[in-house]
Amino acid sequence: MPEAVRFHPARAEVIGNEFALVWSDGVESYYPLEKLRRACPCAACGGEPDVMGHIQRPHVNYGPQSFELRSFRFVGGYALQPTWNDGHDSGLYAFRYLRALDEHASA
Ligand SMILES: [Zn+2]
């Protein structure tokens, strides 16, 4: 069931150890970098949250650099692609997924 993307990031920057994102509808989301990395939706890190928003994922080995954001870009008009300092960059965080990760923002 395709759904239209109703919001997109208007601004994004790293502030300290958080990824700060301002959405096109004015909502501001702050993601601790560690939380953002642990929520990586790529196949290796595993999956997406279930309907309750819980994330079940396989065991992944993280190092200190895993939670340092080297850079990020937006791809395809629908997703955020972070590059982490341990070289991991295969996670595409769809905007809807990012929005769901922020429990303070309503989707
Ligand atoms: Zn990943």
Backbone and ligand atoms as CSV (ligand in chain L), in Angstrom:
chain,resi,resn,atom,element,x,y,z
A,1,MET,N,N,0.852,-1.188,0.000
A,1,MET,CA,C,0.000,0.000,0.000
A,1,MET,C,C,0.890,1.241,0.000
A,2,PRO,N,N,1.127,1.816,-1.130
A,2,PRO,CA,C,2.008,2.995,-1.174
A,2,PRO,C,C,1.354,4.195,-0.491
A,3,GLU,N,N,2.177,4.929,0.206
A,3,GLU,CA,C,1.687,6.140,0.851
A,3,GLU,C,C,2.554,7.306,0.399
A,4,ALA,N,N,1.930,8.417,0.179
A,4,ALA,CA,C,2.680,9.590,-0.229
A,4,ALA,C,C,3.539,10.078,0.931
A,5,VAL,N,N,4.706,10.582,0.612
A,5,VAL,CA,C,5.544,11.202,1.631
A,5,VAL,C,C,4.988,12.594,1.907
A,6,ARG,N,N,4.575,12.778,3.134
A,6,ARG,CA,C,3.917,14.039,3.468
A,6,ARG,C,C,4.890,15.061,4.043
A,7,PHE,N,N,6.082,14.616,4.341
A,7,PHE,CA,C,7.063,15.542,4.899
A,7,PHE,C,C,8.445,15.093,4.470
A,8,HIS,N,N,9.339,16.028,4.477
A,8,HIS,CA,C,10.719,15.708,4.133
A,8,HIS,C,C,11.607,16.604,4.988
A,9,PRO,N,N,12.866,16.250,5.115
A,9,PRO,CA,C,13.754,17.082,5.935
A,9,PRO,C,C,14.023,18.420,5.248
A,10,ALA,N,N,13.834,19.484,5.986
A,10,ALA,CA,C,14.132,20.811,5.456
A,10,ALA,C,C,15.563,21.197,5.801
A,11,ARG,N,N,16.020,20.766,6.957
A,11,ARG,CA,C,17.362,21.084,7.422
A,11,ARG,C,C,17.867,19.921,8.255
A,12,ALA,N,N,19.152,19.670,8.198
A,12,ALA,CA,C,19.723,18.605,9.016
A,12,ALA,C,C,21.155,18.958,9.348
A,13,GLU,N,N,21.550,18.680,10.581
A,13,GLU,CA,C,22.934,18.911,10.964
A,13,GLU,C,C,23.248,18.072,12.204
A,14,VAL,N,N,24.536,17.867,12.406
A,14,VAL,CA,C,24.963,17.167,13.603
A,14,VAL,C,C,25.276,18.199,14.669
A,15,ILE,N,N,24.650,18.057,15.832
A,15,ILE,CA,C,24.906,18.945,16.957
A,15,ILE,C,C,25.394,18.076,18.101
A,16,GLY,N,N,26.688,18.196,18.414
A,16,GLY,CA,C,27.254,17.360,19.465
A,16,GLY,C,C,27.146,15.904,19.056
A,17,ASN,N,N,26.495,15.103,19.880
A,17,ASN,CA,C,26.354,13.683,19.537
A,17,ASN,C,C,24.932,13.370,19.110
A,18,GLU,N,N,24.254,14.390,18.561
A,18,GLU,CA,C,22.908,14.174,18.064
A,18,GLU,C,C,22.787,14.609,16.610
A,19,PHE,N,N,21.932,13.913,15.900
A,19,PHE,CA,C,21.583,14.303,14.556
A,19,PHE,C,C,20.276,15.083,14.642
A,20,ALA,N,N,20.342,16.357,14.266
A,20,ALA,CA,C,19.169,17.225,14.387
A,20,ALA,C,C,18.544,17.422,13.019
A,21,LEU,N,N,17.242,17.265,12.973
A,21,LEU,CA,C,16.544,17.314,11.701
A,21,LEU,C,C,15.291,18.182,11.851
A,22,VAL,N,N,15.159,19.144,10.960
A,22,VAL,CA,C,13.951,19.961,10.933
A,22,VAL,C,C,13.135,19.525,9.718
A,23,TRP,N,N,11.903,19.121,9.989
A,23,TRP,CA,C,11.044,18.625,8.922
A,23,TRP,C,C,10.329,19.770,8.217
A,24,SER,N,N,9.853,19.464,7.030
A,24,SER,CA,C,9.171,20.469,6.222
A,24,SER,C,C,7.898,20.974,6.888
A,25,ASP,N,N,7.351,20.199,7.828
A,25,ASP,CA,C,6.150,20.662,8.526
A,25,ASP,C,C,6.493,21.337,9.855
A,26,GLY,N,N,7.793,21.602,10.051
A,26,GLY,CA,C,8.191,22.380,11.216
A,26,GLY,C,C,8.568,21.562,12.435
A,27,VAL,N,N,8.310,20.274,12.418
A,27,VAL,CA,C,8.673,19.416,13.545
A,27,VAL,C,C,10.190,19.258,13.580
A,28,GLU,N,N,10.755,19.316,14.785
A,28,GLU,CA,C,12.193,19.114,14.952
A,28,GLU,C,C,12.426,17.782,15.641
A,29,SER,N,N,13.308,16.994,15.059
A,29,SER,CA,C,13.644,15.701,15.640
A,29,SER,C,C,15.124,15.679,15.987
A,30,TYR,N,N,15.429,15.060,17.119
A,30,TYR,CA,C,16.821,14.907,17.527
A,30,TYR,C,C,17.091,13.433,17.767
A,31,TYR,N,N,18.103,12.925,17.081
A,31,TYR,CA,C,18.437,11.517,17.208
A,31,TYR,C,C,19.839,11.384,17.781
A,32,PRO,N,N,19.967,10.803,18.971
A,32,PRO,CA,C,21.320,10.473,19.436
A,32,PRO,C,C,21.992,9.595,18.385
A,33,LEU,N,N,23.258,9.877,18.075
A,33,LEU,CA,C,23.913,9.160,16.978
A,33,LEU,C,C,23.938,7.658,17.233
A,34,GLU,N,N,24.124,7.279,18.499
A,34,GLU,CA,C,24.157,5.849,18.788
A,34,GLU,C,C,22.807,5.202,18.480
A,35,LYS,N,N,21.741,5.899,18.840
A,35,LYS,CA,C,20.418,5.355,18.562
A,35,LYS,C,C,20.190,5.249,17.053
A,36,LEU,N,N,20.637,6.283,16.345
A,36,LEU,CA,C,20.450,6.297,14.897
A,36,LEU,C,C,21.190,5.124,14.256
A,37,ARG,N,N,22.427,4.896,14.697
A,37,ARG,CA,C,23.198,3.794,14.128
A,37,ARG,C,C,22.583,2.434,14.487
A,38,ARG,N,N,22.158,2.301,15.724
A,38,ARG,CA,C,21.575,1.020,16.125
A,38,ARG,C,C,20.272,0.738,15.393
A,39,ALA,N,N,19.659,1.788,14.847
A,39,ALA,CA,C,18.410,1.616,14.104
A,39,ALA,C,C,18.670,1.446,12.616
A,40,CYS,N,N,19.929,1.274,12.233
A,40,CYS,CA,C,20.261,1.152,10.810
A,40,CYS,C,C,19.404,0.075,10.155
A,41,PRO,N,N,18.670,0.461,9.108
A,41,PRO,CA,C,17.731,-0.477,8.494
A,41,PRO,C,C,18.329,-1.345,7.393
A,42,CYS,N,N,19.634,-1.322,7.176
A,42,CYS,CA,C,20.197,-2.111,6.089
A,42,CYS,C,C,20.093,-3.599,6.412
A,43,ALA,N,N,20.303,-4.414,5.401
A,43,ALA,CA,C,20.104,-5.855,5.566
A,43,ALA,C,C,21.045,-6.441,6.619
A,44,ALA,N,N,22.285,-5.938,6.669
A,44,ALA,CA,C,23.254,-6.483,7.616
A,44,ALA,C,C,22.887,-6.148,9.052
A,45,CYS,N,N,22.388,-4.960,9.272
A,45,CYS,CA,C,22.025,-4.551,10.631
A,45,CYS,C,C,20.624,-5.020,10.978
A,46,GLY,N,N,19.790,-5.136,9.955
A,46,GLY,CA,C,18.584,-5.887,10.140
A,46,GLY,C,C,17.265,-5.195,10.351
A,47,GLY,N,N,16.499,-5.163,9.291
A,47,GLY,CA,C,15.064,-5.010,9.456
A,47,GLY,C,C,14.528,-3.650,9.854
A,48,GLU,N,N,13.257,-3.633,10.041
A,48,GLU,CA,C,12.550,-2.423,10.396
A,48,GLU,C,C,11.722,-2.699,11.639
A,49,PRO,N,N,11.261,-1.683,12.295
A,49,PRO,CA,C,10.471,-1.912,13.506
A,49,PRO,C,C,9.173,-2.650,13.189
A,50,ASP,N,N,8.699,-3.404,14.161
A,50,ASP,CA,C,7.397,-4.044,13.982
A,50,ASP,C,C,6.293,-3.007,14.200
A,51,VAL,N,N,5.071,-3.449,14.165
A,51,VAL,CA,C,3.967,-2.498,14.247
A,51,VAL,C,C,3.943,-1.753,15.583
A,52,MET,N,N,4.579,-2.341,16.590
A,52,MET,CA,C,4.620,-1.674,17.890
A,52,MET,C,C,5.810,-0.724,17.986
A,53,GLY,N,N,6.611,-0.671,16.931
A,53,GLY,CA,C,7.770,0.207,16.948
A,53,GLY,C,C,9.000,-0.419,17.572
A,54,HIS,N,N,8.896,-1.697,17.939
A,54,HIS,CA,C,10.056,-2.384,18.497
A,54,HIS,C,C,10.954,-2.864,17.370
A,55,ILE,N,N,12.222,-2.805,17.616
A,55,ILE,CA,C,13.177,-3.187,16.589
A,55,ILE,C,C,13.876,-4.468,17.017
A,56,GLN,N,N,13.701,-5.513,16.260
A,56,GLN,CA,C,14.394,-6.774,16.495
A,56,GLN,C,C,15.514,-6.879,15.470
A,57,ARG,N,N,16.732,-7.082,15.938
A,57,ARG,CA,C,17.819,-7.132,14.973
A,57,ARG,C,C,18.868,-8.156,15.378
A,58,PRO,N,N,19.607,-8.614,14.390
A,58,PRO,CA,C,20.665,-9.588,14.699
A,58,PRO,C,C,21.787,-8.921,15.473
A,59,HIS,N,N,22.664,-9.746,16.013
A,59,HIS,CA,C,23.799,-9.201,16.746
A,59,HIS,C,C,24.749,-8.504,15.781
A,60,VAL,N,N,25.092,-7.277,16.096
A,60,VAL,CA,C,26.022,-6.517,15.275
A,60,VAL,C,C,27.130,-6.023,16.188
A,61,ASN,N,N,28.357,-6.153,15.726
A,61,ASN,CA,C,29.473,-5.651,16.517
A,61,ASN,C,C,29.700,-4.175,16.214
A,62,TYR,N,N,29.613,-3.364,17.242
A,62,TYR,CA,C,29.864,-1.942,17.082
A,62,TYR,C,C,31.154,-1.567,17.789
A,63,GLY,N,N,31.859,-0.616,17.212
A,63,GLY,CA,C,33.016,-0.022,17.885
A,63,GLY,C,C,32.715,1.426,18.177
A,64,PRO,N,N,33.637,2.103,18.844
A,64,PRO,CA,C,33.408,3.521,19.162
A,64,PRO,C,C,33.134,4.346,17.903
A,65,GLN,N,N,33.796,3.990,16.791
A,65,GLN,CA,C,33.627,4.768,15.570
A,65,GLN,C,C,32.279,4.513,14.905
A,66,SER,N,N,31.611,3.460,15.341
A,66,SER,CA,C,30.323,3.127,14.745
A,66,SER,C,C,29.276,4.197,15.042
A,67,PHE,N,N,29.518,4.950,16.097
A,67,PHE,CA,C,28.517,5.931,16.505
A,67,PHE,C,C,28.963,7.354,16.212
A,68,GLU,N,N,29.976,7.471,15.341
A,68,GLU,CA,C,30.423,8.787,14.886
A,68,GLU,C,C,29.997,8.958,13.442
A,69,LEU,N,N,29.284,10.032,13.184
A,69,LEU,CA,C,28.776,10.280,11.839
A,69,LEU,C,C,29.824,11.041,11.038
A,70,ARG,N,N,30.305,10.408,9.968
A,70,ARG,CA,C,31.318,11.050,9.131
A,70,ARG,C,C,30.665,12.058,8.203
A,71,SER,N,N,29.566,11.633,7.587
A,71,SER,CA,C,28.865,12.513,6.658
A,71,SER,C,C,27.482,11.932,6.420
A,72,PHE,N,N,26.643,12.674,5.732
A,72,PHE,CA,C,25.337,12.138,5.377
A,72,PHE,C,C,24.843,12.835,4.123
A,73,ARG,N,N,23.929,12.185,3.438
A,73,ARG,CA,C,23.325,12.802,2.270
A,73,ARG,C,C,21.910,12.264,2.122
A,74,PHE,N,N,21.152,12.955,1.322
A,74,PHE,CA,C,19.794,12.512,1.055
A,74,PHE,C,C,19.760,11.893,-0.332
A,75,VAL,N,N,19.116,10.755,-0.443
A,75,VAL,CA,C,19.086,10.043,-1.718
A,75,VAL,C,C,17.652,9.840,-2.186
A,76,GLY,N,N,17.470,10.046,-3.474
A,76,GLY,CA,C,16.198,9.690,-4.099
A,76,GLY,C,C,14.985,10.451,-3.598
A,77,GLY,N,N,15.219,11.505,-2.830
A,77,GLY,CA,C,14.094,12.277,-2.333
A,77,GLY,C,C,13.257,11.547,-1.305
A,78,TYR,N,N,13.773,10.444,-0.761
A,78,TYR,CA,C,12.956,9.711,0.204
A,78,TYR,C,C,13.736,9.180,1.387
A,79,ALA,N,N,15.056,9.291,1.357
A,79,ALA,CA,C,15.821,8.626,2.408
A,79,ALA,C,C,17.091,9.391,2.778
A,80,LEU,N,N,17.524,9.147,3.998
A,80,LEU,CA,C,18.796,9.654,4.512
A,80,LEU,C,C,19.821,8.529,4.434
A,81,GLN,N,N,21.004,8.844,3.905
A,81,GLN,CA,C,22.088,7.853,3.884
A,81,GLN,C,C,23.269,8.395,4.675
A,82,PRO,N,N,23.445,7.896,5.900
A,82,PRO,CA,C,24.597,8.318,6.693
A,82,PRO,C,C,25.832,7.489,6.357
A,83,THR,N,N,26.994,8.112,6.483
A,83,THR,CA,C,28.246,7.366,6.446
A,83,THR,C,C,28.885,7.484,7.817
A,84,TRP,N,N,29.117,6.316,8.422
A,84,TRP,CA,C,29.666,6.291,9.776
A,84,TRP,C,C,31.173,6.173,9.732
A,85,ASN,N,N,31.827,6.522,10.819
A,85,ASN,CA,C,33.297,6.537,10.836
A,85,ASN,C,C,33.926,5.156,10.761
A,86,ASP,N,N,33.125,4.108,10.955
A,86,ASP,CA,C,33.678,2.767,10.758
A,86,ASP,C,C,33.485,2.304,9.311
A,87,GLY,N,N,33.019,3.234,8.453
A,87,GLY,CA,C,32.909,2.932,7.038
A,87,GLY,C,C,31.547,2.429,6.599
A,88,HIS,N,N,30.663,2.207,7.543
A,88,HIS,CA,C,29.351,1.662,7.202
A,88,HIS,C,C,28.474,2.744,6.573
A,89,ASP,N,N,27.932,2.435,5.389
A,89,ASP,CA,C,27.104,3.449,4.725
A,89,ASP,C,C,25.965,2.826,3.925
A,90,SER,N,N,25.612,1.590,4.244
A,90,SER,CA,C,24.603,0.908,3.433
A,90,SER,C,C,23.187,1.093,3.964
A,91,GLY,N,N,23.038,1.863,5.028
A,91,GLY,CA,C,21.700,2.074,5.569
A,91,GLY,C,C,20.996,3.239,4.894
A,92,LEU,N,N,19.815,2.961,4.354
A,92,LEU,CA,C,18.976,4.014,3.800
A,92,LEU,C,C,17.792,4.201,4.740
A,93,TYR,N,N,17.776,5.328,5.414
A,93,TYR,CA,C,16.719,5.609,6.387
A,93,TYR,C,C,15.611,6.381,5.675
A,94,ALA,N,N,14.572,5.670,5.272
A,94,ALA,CA,C,13.445,6.345,4.635
A,94,ALA,C,C,12.884,7.396,5.589
A,95,PHE,N,N,12.410,8.483,5.025
A,95,PHE,CA,C,11.925,9.568,5.886
A,95,PHE,C,C,10.826,9.090,6.827
A,96,ARG,N,N,9.958,8.225,6.301
A,96,ARG,CA,C,8.884,7.700,7.154
A,96,ARG,C,C,9.456,6.913,8.333
A,97,TYR,N,N,10.547,6.193,8.051
A,97,TYR,CA,C,11.199,5.413,9.097
A,97,TYR,C,C,11.840,6.348,10.127
A,98,LEU,N,N,12.522,7.375,9.638
A,98,LEU,CA,C,13.139,8.349,10.528
A,98,LEU,C,C,12.090,8.998,11.420
A,99,ARG,N,N,10.997,9.324,10.785
A,99,ARG,CA,C,9.922,9.981,11.523
A,99,ARG,C,C,9.385,9.052,12.623
A,100,ALA,N,N,9.290,7.774,12.292
A,100,ALA,CA,C,8.801,6.803,13.268
A,100,ALA,C,C,9.814,6.588,14.399
A,101,LEU,N,N,11.085,6.797,14.093
A,101,LEU,CA,C,12.118,6.629,15.113
A,101,LEU,C,C,12.019,7.693,16.197
A,102,ASP,N,N,11.506,8.842,15.823
A,102,ASP,CA,C,11.354,9.924,16.777
A,102,ASP,C,C,9.999,9.791,17.458
A,103,GLU,N,N,10.021,9.248,18.657
A,103,GLU,CA,C,8.757,8.964,19.327
A,103,GLU,C,C,8.005,10.220,19.737
A,104,HIS,N,N,8.684,11.379,19.644
A,104,HIS,CA,C,8.006,12.614,20.023
A,104,HIS,C,C,7.253,13.236,18.859
A,105,ALA,N,N,7.608,12.808,17.653
A,105,ALA,CA,C,6.943,13.372,16.479
A,105,ALA,C,C,5.841,12.415,16.025
A,106,SER,N,N,4.758,12.942,15.596
A,106,SER,CA,C,3.696,12.082,15.075
A,106,SER,C,C,3.908,11.882,13.582
A,107,ALA,N,N,3.605,10.713,13.125
A,107,ALA,CA,C,3.717,10.436,11.693
A,107,ALA,C,C,2.398,10.805,11.056
L,1,ZN,ZN,ZN,23.505,-1.106,8.597
